[in-house]
Amino acid sequence: MTIGGVSIILIGGLINFGLLLFQLLSGLHYIRVPLGVHKKTGIALVIFAFIHGLLGILAH
């Protein structure tokens, strides 16, 4: 499962890392964002993490 020679699971992991970093920085108020944005990216993080984990299990 690749896109342009790069694993979909790797891409999902990088997206998860970016979302997690954003959540951490906005939660600690290093990045000022409205609460709604913080909540929506948290939901996106859960969804992407679930898909990432599911693809990892299925790929094994």
Buried (B, 14 or more C-beta within 10 A) or exposed (E): EEEEEEEBBEBBBEBBEEBBEBBEEBEEEEBEBEEEEBEEBBEBBEEBBEBBEEBEEEEE
